[in-house]
Amino acid sequence: MKILLLLATLLLTSAFASFKGVLIDSNTSKPISNAVISDSKIITRSDENGSFFINSKEKVFHIKAYGYRPFSFNADINSSVIKLHAIRVKALYLTFWGASNNSKTLKKILNIIDKTELNAVVVDVKNEYGSTSFLTGFKQANSYGAQKNRTNRNIQKFIQTMKEHNIYTIARIVTFKDEIQASHNPNYAIRKNENNAIWRNHDNMAWVDPFDKRSHDYAIAIAQEAAKVGYDEINFDYIRFPAKVGLKYSQQCIQKNRVKAIESFLDEAQKKLRKYGVFISVDTYGNICWAKDDNGIGQTVSSLATHADYICPMLYPSGFSSGSFYFKYPADHPYDVVYRSVKKIKDRIPSDRVRPWLQYFKDYTHNKSYAKKEVQAQIRAADDIKTNGWMLWSPSSKYSLNYLIK
C-alpha cells in the first residue's frame, strides 16, 4: 500500500513543472515586481524582490511586465534569474496594404526605424472591412473570404524581418466594425430601429453587436492567429459601440450594459490569449480622458484599465473641438493636448500604461499642415508625462525621416 501511495505521489509530482525564479531588469539588475507569470491557465505575480513561483502541468511559461518586452521560457531553462528588456514603444502605423513583404512602404518604414529611436510597428491584421492581412487558420473567417484580399503571403518571413530589426510588433484588430462578418451573420449585425435593416455607417460598413458573444469569439479567434505567428501585442480598435443613437441591439443599450459588454470581451480575450504571452491594448477616443461617462460607446478609463494592459487614446489635437482645453484651435497646441489629456487620467491608470496615438496627418478642419514642429511637440509631451511611449497615425503610412529625428 505504501509503495502504491509513493508511486501515486511521484506521478502527481512529475505531472507538474513547477518553477521558482527571480525577474530583474537587464540594464539595471533591479528586481521587477508585479509582473504576470502564467501558463495557459494559471497566473501568479512577482513580489517586491522580483521573486515568483508557479506550479503547473505545463512546461512553457510567459512573463508580462509593464514597460518590458514579453518573455516566454521553458521550465527547464538553465537559470532561475530571468532578465527582462525594458521598452518604451515608439511605433509607426503600417497599413493593411503596406504590410506586404515587398512593399515600398515597409522598406521606407524599416529604414526610418533603423535610423531613429523608433522601435515598433502597428500592423493591420484585420481591417475595418473585415479582411485579414495574412492567411489565418480561422476557418469561419476564411469561409467568408476574409483572406481573399490578403497582402502578406508569407507572414513567417514578415515576423522574422521584424525580429531581425528588433522591432516590437503590434497586431491591430478592428473589433466590432466588420462588414464581412456582419453581412454573413445578419442575425447578430447591428440593425436600425425603424425598419430592422442592417445599419451601416458613413463609409458603408456594417457592425456586429458588441453584446453578442459570437462577435467576441470571432475577433478573439483572429487575435489568437496573430499571437500564434509571433506578434508581441494585440491592439483592439473599434472595441466599442457605434457613436450613433437609434440602433437595435440584443440587449438594452444603457451605460451599465455597454461597459459590461466591453469588459466581458476583454476578460475573454485575456483568457484565450494567455497561453501566448501577448500584451493587450485598446484604442479609445481622445475625449475618454475628459468624459465622466462612457460617451455612449461602452468605454471608460477605469473599466478599460482593469481589463486591458495598455490604453491607447487617440489624442489627435485636430480631433478636439474648439474650446477644448480653453483653446479656440486645439490643433495649434499639440503639446498641451497630449500632456494634459494623459495627466487627467493618472488617478485611474498610471501614465506608464498609457500609450497615445499621435497625429501625423493634416489638420483638415483648418487646412493646417502637421510638420516636424507639431509631431515633435506631441512626442515631447508623451515623453514628459512618462507614457509607455506613443504611436503615430498616418492613414497612408507615409512618414518623413526628418520629422522623426530630434
N, C-alpha and C positions, 0 to 999 in steps of 0.2 A: 504493500500500500504506500509506504514511504517513497519507494522508487517511482511509482506512478505519479505521486504528488510532485516529486522533484522534476520528472520529465515534463509535466504539465507547466511547471513554473519556468523551466528553461525554454520551452516552446513559446510561452507567452512573452517572456523577456526578449527572445530573439525576433519576435514579430515587430518589435518597436525599434526605431532608430533614434534614440534619444541623443541630444546634443547640447553641450554646455559650452558657451563661448563668451567672448567679450568684443564689443564693437568700438573701434576707435577711428578718428579722423586720419586719413592717410597723410595729411600735411602737418597737422599739429600734434598728432598722437593723443589728443584729448578724448575721453570717453564720450560716446554718443548715447544719450538717454532717450527713452520713449519711442524708440524705433519699433516698428512692427515686424515680428518674425513669424512666418507662417508656413504651413504646408498647404494642401488644397482645402483643408477644413479647420485646422487648429490655428489660433492666434495667441501669441504671447508678446510681451514688450520688454525692452531692455530697461534696467534700473538706472539710477543716477551714476553708477560706476560703469555703465555700458554692458553689464553682465546680463545674460539671459539663459534660459533653459527651455528646451522644447522636447516633449516626449511624443513620438509619432510612429505610426506604422509605415510612414513614407520615408524616402531617403533623400529627396530633393527639397530644400528649403529656400524661402525667399525673404529678402530684407527690404523694407521700405522705411526710409528716414527722410523727413522733410529737409530739403536743401541738399540732398545727395542723390547720386545715380542709383537706380535699383540694382540689387545684387542677388544672385542666386548661387547656391552651392550644394554640393553633395555631402551627405552625413559623414563620409569617410575622408573629408578634407584633412590635409596633414597639419593643420594648425587651428587652435581654438581662438586665436586672435584674428579678427576679421577687420580689414581696413576698408572703409567706405570713402568714395571720392566725392568731394563737395562739388556742387554745380549751381550756378545761377543761370537759369535758362534764358538765352538771348536768341530768339527764333525769328526766322522768316517763314511766311506762309507760302506754300508751294501748291499751286492749283492742281485740280484733277488732271488737266491736260498737260501740265508741266512735269508730272510725276513719272514720265517715261524715262527709261534709262538713257535714251539717246536724244532727249530734248535739249535744245539750246538754253532753255530757261534753267534747267537743272545744272548745266555746266556753268552758267553765269553765277548761280547761287553758290555752288561749290567753290568757285573762285573767290567770291566775297567772303565766305566763311573762312577759307584758308588764310586770307589777308587781314582779317579783323578779329575782334573779340567775340563775334557771333559763334554759337556752338550748337544750334538746334534748328530743326525744320518742323513745321506743322503741315502734314500732308493729307489731302482729301482721300479718305478710304471709301467713304460713302457720301456722295454729294447730295445737294438739295433735291435732285430728281429721283434719287434712289439708286443710281448706278454705282457699282463698286469699281475701284481703280485697278484691281487685280482679280484673278480668278480665285474665289474663295471655295472652301469645301461646304458652304452652306447651301444645301440643295434647294431649299424653299426659294431663296433669292435667285438662284440660278434658273429655276423653273420659270420665273417671271421675266428672265432676260436681263437681270441686273448687271450681268457680266459682259453683255454684248458690246458695250462701248468702252470697255476697259482700256486704259492707256499704258499699263505696265504688264508686259508679257513675261517678265522674269523678276518676280518680287524678291527672290533669294539674292539675286545679283544686286538689286537696289539696296537691300538692307546691308549687304556686305560692303557696298560702296560707302554707305553711311558710317559703318564701323571703322573703315579704313581712314576716314576723315575725323574720327572720334566725335561724330555728330549724335546728339540726343534726339531721338525720333518720337514724334507725337502724331498719332493717328486721329484725324478729325472725323468723327462720325456724326453726320446730320441725323438727328434722332426722330422726331415726330413729323417733320416735314418730309414727305416721301411719296411722290406721285406714283411710282411703280408699285409700292406696297399697297397704297390706298386704292388704286384703280383695280388691283387684283383681289382686294378684300373689302368690297363696299359695305359689308356688314359691320365693319368697325372703322370705317372712314368717318371723319367729321362731316356733319351734314348741316344744311340750312334749316332753320326752324320753320320758315314759312312754307316751304314746298318739299322738304325732305331730300332735296337733291344734294349730291356731293358738293361740298364747298371747296372752292379754290381761291387762293389769294391773288394779289395783283399780278403776279408773274405766272398765273395759271397752274399753280402747283397745289395738289391735294395734300391733306394731312391725315394722319391716323390719330385715333382717340387716345390721349395720354392716360385715360382711366383704364383702358383695356389692356389686360396682361399680355395679350397676343402682340401688341405693339412693343411692349417691353422686351419680350423674348426675342423678337425679330432683331431689334437694334443691338441687343446684347450678344446675340449669336454672331453678328458681323464683327462686333468688338472683339470677341474671342478669336476670330480668324486673324485679326490684326495682331493680337497678342501672340498667337501661335507662331507667326512668321518673324517675330522679334522686335516689334515696336516697344519702346520704353514706357509710353504713356498713352492712355486713351482719353481723347478730348471730346466730350459730348457737346455738340452745338444744337441749337433749336431744341433744347431739353426743357420745353415749356409748352404752355397753351398759346394758341394764337392771340395776339392783341386785338381781338375782334369780338364784339357782342353779337347776340342773335344766332348763336350756333348751337347745334344739338349734340349732346354727349350721352354716354351711357349712365352717367351719374349727374346729380345736381352740381352745377358749376359754381360753387361758392369757394371762398378762400381756403377754408379748412380742408375741403376735399381736394382742391388743386395742389396744395402744399404736400398733403399726404401722398398723392399720386406720384409726385416727383421724388419724394423721399423713398417711396417703395421701389421705384425704378432703380435708384442709386444703391439701395440696400441689396437688391438682387444682382446688380452689376458687380458690386464689391464681392459678393459671394461667388459668382460664376468666374470672375477674373482673378480670384485669389491665387489659384494654382499657377498663374503665370507671373506673378510678382510685379504687375504693372501699376503705375500710378493712375488715378482717375481725376480728371479736371473737368470743369463745367464752364461753359460760356454764358454770360449774362448781359443784359442791358447795362449800360453805364449808370443809369439812374437808380439801380438797385442799391447803390451806396447811399442814396439820399431818401429813398422811399420808406414810408412807415408801414406799408402793406406789401402784398405780393404783386403789385402792379397789374393784377388781374390775370397773371400768367403762371402762378404757382411757384415763384422764386422769391425767397427771402435770404438775406445773408446768413442768418442764424441756422436755418434749415439746411442750406447747402453746405455750410461749414461743418455741420455734424455728420454729413453723409458722403462728402467728397474730400479728396486730398487737397486740391487746389481750386480756387475760384478765379475765373478769368473775365473780369468785367471789360466790356468794350468801351474804353474811355476815350473815344474819338471826340476831340474838342468841338468839331463842327456838328456833332450829333446832339449837342446840348442847346436848348432853346435860348433865345435872347432873354436876359435877366438872370440866367443861372449863374451862380457864384457872384451875383451882383454885377455881372459884366454884360454890356449890351451885345457884344460879339465874343462869346467864349472861345471861338476859334482863334482869336487874337492872343489868347493867354494859355498856350498849351501846357506850360509848366504847372500853373495853378490848378488847371482842371485835373490833371493826373495826381498831383501831390495831395490836394485837398480831398479828392474822392477817396483815395486809399486811407488817408488819415481818419476820415469819417467813420470807417468800419473797423478800426483797430480794437475797439472794445468788444467786437463779436468774433473776429478772426485775426490772428497775428498777421502782420504785413508779410512775413516770410512764407505765408500760404496763399498770398495773392499774387497773381501774375497777369497784369493787364494787357489787353490788346491795345496797341497804339496806332495812331493814324499815319498811314503812308499813302495818302491819296488826296486829291484836290478837294478843297472846301468849295463844293459846287454851289452852295447857297449864296455865298458872297463872291464867287468866282475868284477865289484866292488860292494860289499855289501853296503847297506844303513842301518846302525845300529843306535843306540841311539844318537851318536855324530852328525850324519848328520841330523837325524829327529829333534833333539832339536835345531840345528843351524837354520833350516828353521823356526821353531816355534818362536825362539827368534827374527829373522828378522821381521816376521809378527807382533810380539808384539811391537818391537822398532819403526816400521813405522806406528803403530797405525791403523792397518786394522780392519775391522769388525770381525776379527777372522780368522779362517783357516779351511780347510777340508783336511783330509788325504785320499789319494787314495791308497788302496791296492786292486788289482784285485781279490784277493781271500778273502778279508775281514779278514785276519789273522793279528792280532796285538799283540805285546808284552807289557804287563803291565809295565815292566821295562823301555822300551823306552819312555813311556809317563809320567813317574814320574821324575820331575826335580831334 
